[in-house]
Amino acid sequence: MTTITYHVGEHDGGFGYRLGDVWSETYPDHDSALAAAKSAAQRQHIEGRDAEISYQLADGRWQTEHADGGDRPDTEVLDDEQGNG
C-alpha cells in the first residue's frame, strides 16, 4: 500500500504543512499547522466512489483506468520542527 507523508514546518513567515514540494496555506503558529496536517491525513482515509478516470500521457495518448474508491493510502505526519522529518 502507498504511504503519503505530510511534513509540518516553517513556511512563508508562519507555519504550514507540505506534501512533497506543495505547501498548504500559512498558519500563524505551529500547533495550528500540525492540527491541519493531521486533519488532512485523516481525510485521506475517507472512501470515495469507484470511477473511470482518463488522463493524457506525456506522448499525447489518452489512458483510461478504473479507480477503486476504497483504495486509500496510509498516511503519516512528520513534525520537521521536532527533528523527525
Residue pairs with C-beta under 8 A, 6 or more apart in sequence:
1 73
1 74
2 73
2 74
3 73
3 74
3 75
3 76
4 19
4 41
4 44
4 73
4 74
4 75
4 76
5 19
5 75
5 76
5 77
5 78
5 85
6 17
6 18
6 19
6 37
6 40
6 41
6 75
6 76
6 77
6 78
7 17
7 18
7 19
7 37
7 77
7 78
7 80
7 85
8 15
8 16
8 17
8 30
8 33
8 34
8 37
8 77
8 78
8 79
8 80
8 81
8 85
9 15
9 16
9 17
9 18
9 79
9 80
9 81
9 85
10 81
11 18
11 23
11 24
11 26
11 33
12 23
12 26
13 26
14 26
14 27
14 28
14 29
14 33
15 26
15 27
15 28
15 29
15 30
15 32
15 33
15 34
15 81
16 23
16 24
16 25
16 26
16 27
16 33
17 23
17 24
17 33
17 34
17 36
17 37
17 40
17 77
18 24
24 33
24 36
24 37
24 40
27 33
27 36
30 81
34 77
34 79
37 77
38 77
41 75
41 76
41 77
42 75
44 72
44 73
44 75
45 72
45 75
46 72
47 69
47 70
47 72
48 69
49 69
50 66
50 67
50 68
50 69
50 70
51 66
51 67
51 69
52 64
52 65
52 66
52 67
53 64
53 65
53 66
53 67
54 62
54 63
54 64
55 62
55 63
56 62
56 63
57 63
78 84
78 85
79 85
